Amino acid sequence: MKKIAILTTNIGNSGGTERVVSFVANNFSKKNDVTVYSMVKTSISTFYELDSKISIRYLNLYQYEHEKRVLFKTIKKVWNTISFFYKVKNIDADIIIGTSKSINIYLSLLSFFFKKKIIGCEHFAHNAPMSKFIKTIRLVAYKRLDRLIVLTLFDYNYYKSKGIKTEIIPNAIPFQINQRPEHRAKIILAVGRHSIQKRFDLLLRIWLKAKLYEHGWQLKIIGDGELFDRNKSLAIDLGIAESVFFEPPTKDIVDEYLNASFFVMTSEYEALPMVLIESMYCGLPCIAFDCDTGPRDIIEDNVDGFIVPFGNIELFSQKMIWLSNNDVILKEMSTSAVLNISRFSAQTIYEKWNGLIRDIYE
C-alpha cells in the first residue's frame, strides 16, 4: 500500500480536471491510502463524489485571479508560493500527483528538498496560449518530475523530444450506464465553462445560421464561467434566446447526455475533453471544431461525428442540419460512438495508472 497525495486547484469545481481527479483518487483508494489536497475551498463539498476512505485537505491559499489591485495581487501570489512550499513539503506521502501547470512547477522545485516521487498531469495541450517565459519555465521544471502524464500523442512527442520523462494516459469514462434510450429529445447539447476557450459565441452564431429552432430543436448549454452573462446577452441580441437554454453545472449530467440527440463543441483549443468522451459513451454523435489535440483524438470523422475546420460556421451549421434531418444516420453514428469510445474504459485506464506506479518504483 502506498500513500498517495493528489494536489488540485479546487476540488469543489465541476470541470474536467476535477472529474479526472475524482476518478484517479477513487480507483487508487481501493488499494492505497489516498488524500486529496485542494489549494482553495469555495464550497462545503466536492462536486464529484469521492470514496469515504479518501481524506480531503484544504491548503486555504488566496484566490487572486480577480484581484485588480497590482500590489495586493503580488502580495497574495508571494504568500501563496511560500505557503504552498511550507505545507506541501510536510505532506506525508510516497507519491505526490500534481494536476495543473502551476502545481507541477511548484512540485518540481520542491523535488530538491524531498525524495517523494512526483507525477505531473497536463490537462492542456502544450501549445495552449501562454507567455514564452512560462513555457520556458515549464520545460525546465518538468525535467525534475519522475513522470509527466499527457493525454495525447501530440503532446507526448513534444515533451519527449525535450528530454522529459513522459507517458500517455488518457482520461477515462467516469461512469457506467447499462442502457441508452431508443428515442431522444430534439436537443443539441454543449457542456463547458463560459470562457474564451470554449467559443460559445461562435456556437450561438452557428445556431442562428442553422435555424433548427424553426423545426422544434433546442440548444442547451450547460456550464458556468466568466462569460456566462455575456453569452446570454448575445443570444438575446441575436434573437434566439427562446430556443437556447443556459443551465448551471449539474451532477445529473448523464441524464442530460441521455436525453439529447447529439453533442457540439466549438472550442478553440483542447487537450482531451472529458465531455466528448462522456457524451459519446452515452451514444451522442459529436460535431466539433478541429484543434491540434482533442476532437481528432476522439471523433472518427464521418463515422461517429464530424470534425470541422475551426471557425467554419457555414460548414458546422450544415453538419448540424444534416444530422437533425437524418434519423437513420443519427442512430448509426450513435452506435459507432459507443463502440469507438470503449478504448477509454475505466478498467483500461486504471491499469495504465497502476502500471505507471510500478514502473516508477522499479
C-alpha positions, 0 to 999 in steps of 0.5 A, a space after each residue: 500500500 502506498 500513500 498517495 497525495 493528489 494536489 488540485 486547484 479546487 476540488 469543489 469545481 465541476 470541470 474536467 480536471 476535477 472529474 479526472 481527479 475524482 476518478 484517479 483518487 477513487 480507483 487508487 483508494 481501493 488499494 492505497 491510502 489516498 488524500 486529496 489536497 485542494 489549494 482553495 475551498 469555495 464550497 462545503 463539498 466536492 462536486 464529484 463524489 469521492 470514496 469515504 476512505 479518501 481524506 480531503 485537505 484544504 491548503 486555504 491559499 488566496 484566490 487572486 485571479 480577480 484581484 485588480 489591485 497590482 500590489 495586493 495581487 503580488 502580495 497574495 501570489 508571494 504568500 501563496 508560493 511560500 505557503 504552498 512550499 511550507 505545507 506541501 513539503 510536510 505532506 506525508 506521502 510516497 507519491 505526490 500527483 500534481 494536476 495543473 501547470 502551476 502545481 507541477 512547477 511548484 512540485 518540481 522545485 520542491 523535488 530538491 528538498 524531498 525524495 517523494 516521487 512526483 507525477 505531473 498531469 497536463 490537462 492542456 495541450 502544450 501549445 495552449 496560449 501562454 507567455 514564452 517565459 512560462 513555457 520556458 519555465 515549464 520545460 525546465 521544471 518538468 525535467 525534475 518530475 519522475 513522470 509527466 502524464 499527457 493525454 495525447 500523442 501530440 503532446 507526448 512527442 513534444 515533451 519527449 523530444 525535450 528530454 522529459 520523462 513522459 507517458 500517455 494516459 488518457 482520461 477515462 469514462 467516469 461512469 457506467 450506464 447499462 442502457 441508452 434510450 431508443 428515442 431522444 429529445 430534439 436537443 443539441 447539447 454543449 457542456 463547458 465553462 463560459 470562457 474564451 476557450 470554449 467559443 460559445 459565441 461562435 456556437 450561438 452564431 452557428 445556431 442562428 445560421 442553422 435555424 433548427 429552432 424553426 423545426 422544434 430543436 433546442 440548444 442547451 448549454 450547460 456550464 458556468 464561467 466568466 462569460 456566462 452573462 455575456 453569452 446570454 446577452 448575445 443570444 438575446 441580441 441575436 434573437 434566439 434566446 427562446 430556443 437556447 437554454 443556459 443551465 448551471 453545472 449539474 451532477 445529473 449530467 448523464 441524464 442530460 447526455 441521455 436525453 439529447 440527440 447529439 453533442 457540439 463543441 466549438 472550442 478553440 483549443 483542447 487537450 482531451 475533453 472529458 465531455 466528448 468522451 462522456 457524451 459519446 459513451 452515452 451514444 451522442 454523435 459529436 460535431 466539433 471544431 478541429 484543434 491540434 489535440 482533442 476532437 481528432 483524438 476522439 471523433 472518427 470523422 464521418 463515422 461517429 461525428 464530424 470534425 470541422 475546420 475551426 471557425 467554419 460556421 457555414 460548414 458546422 451549421 450544415 453538419 448540424 442540419 444534416 444530422 437533425 434531418 437524418 434519423 437513420 444516420 443519427 442512430 448509426 453514428 450513435 452506435 459507432 460512438 459507443 463502440 469507438 469510445 470503449 478504448 477509454 474504459 475505466 478498467 483500461 485506464 486504471 491499469 495504465 495508472 497502476 502500471 505507471 506506479 510500478 514502473 516508477 518504483 522499479 
